[in-house]
Amino acid sequence: MNKLNKKLIGRILFVFCIVVIFSIVMNSFFLPKYLLYKKKHALAAITEQLDAMDTKQLLQNMEALENKYDVTIVNTPITANLNALNETIIGLLNKKGITLSKFWITDESLGKLNEYQMVRKIYNQEKLKSSFLVTFMKKDEIVFVVGESISHSAETLTIVNQFTLYTYAGELLLLIILSALFTRSIVRPLAKIQDAAEAISSLSFTKVHIRTGDEIEALAESINQMSDKLEHAHHELEARNENLRQFIANISHELKTPLSLIKAYSSGIKDGMDDGTYIDVIQQQTDDIAMLVGKLLELSKLQTDLYRMNTFDFKQLLHRTLQKYRFSIQQEAIQLSVDDSLLNQHHIFADEQKIEMVLNNFISNAMKYSTNQQIRITALNKDDFLHFSITNGIENDEQRQWDLIWEPFYVMESSRNKQLSGTGLGLSIARTILQKHEAPFGFHIENEEITFYFSLPIDTSTN
């Protein structure tokens, strides 16, 4: 039996003992008084009814009234002689089986009767272990005595209390057994929940299956939901840690080559081996490092940068951005097609500067990796959203990890030639900006072509 079982059973037994003690106290001290009160109240009600009857009717129906109300009724003409009056009443009561050792009508009581007042008395018969509750009333010079015997309850209550204690002892044993069963049905599910919680704390994301139809089942469901969320968060954290390790490895790789070249060419200059190009190489490598650091700082800044959301003309922004690449596109003989004929509503709500960065990265990425010298750009409206996509040819290598395409330093050119691949941070920057805008985005590959896309809400208030 565990601690919770013992605690629940102990508290149930404590409450049970309090109930037992309360019951015995009530029986011993308050039940006799309550019984006498009820008897007095009932006798008073009977005498009120009798008093409302006329004397003749009362005398005729006296026996029937005794049987009906289970009382004793006697009558005698009232007299000033108290001894004679008391002896007469005692004799009449004896004839009806009421034997009294203590009974006496006093002068005071007789005076009240002569004034037609009811007199209520209780005569304690100690030897008979009973009391006689009586009401005297006067009607037409006749005194009526209405009484009822009440047995003393002390001995009866002692026997009752003893029997009650025996009964409570049996109930206590039964209560212990039932409490153990009931608490077990409560504690066992809680023990399962405890085991599950301990397993979760040890990064073993288990679930607990409990069907009790109450709050314990609801608690179990909450534990299961917490387990799922923690497991998901744990996997995400592991993935982020892995990405961080990869990120650090990639930075090391990106910086190692230019730093090695700078060191080598610096040594060559020191040894007098410079043919006039060493300084240019060092400057080029320094520029590459500066560009890489700048991109990293830009990517980091985008995580916390304040986005200035406003309404602007996306079509105008798109053509302004493409204009910067016209010369390079012509120089590399790339065929560019732009279809914005379905772009009827082209005012969107976003950060214009950040969206321009996304367009720059998508367009420059398409120019670097296009294998068919073709780039197709489409912009259209649908369901209060502007949908943008850019497509270019690509070599679909099945061994390439396309799910890492948005990660920093991932490049789609396997040789990592910087003339082709760049820093590998462009798509990461685009992803960060679109995530901050809560914009749907992604890519898909079909027929050796890759299409990047995103959607932004249209500002309908400008229409």
ABEGO torsion letter per residue (X at the ends): XBAAAAAAAAAAAAAAAAAAAAAAAAAAAAAAAAAAAAAAAAAAAAAAAAAABBAAAAAAAAAAAAAAAGBBBBBBBBBABAAAAAAAAAAAAAAAGBBBABBBBBAAAAAAAAAGBBBBBBBBBAAAGBBBBBBBBBBGGBBBBBBBBBBBAAAAAAAAAAAAAAAAAAAAAAAAAAAAAAAAAAAAAAAAAAAAAAAAAAGBBBBBBBBAGBAAAAAAAAAAAAAAAAAAAAAAAAAAAAAAAAAAAAAAAAAAAAAAAAAAAAAAAAAGABAGAAAAAAAAAAAAAAAAAAAAAAAAAAAABBBBBBBBBAAAAAAAAAAAAAAAAAAAGBBBBBBAAABABABBBBBAAAAAAAAAAAAAAAAAABAAGBBBBBBBBBGGBBBBBBBBBBBBBAABBAAAAABBGBBABAAGBAAAAEAGAAAAAAAAAAAAAGBBBEBBBBGGBBBBBBBBBBBAAAX
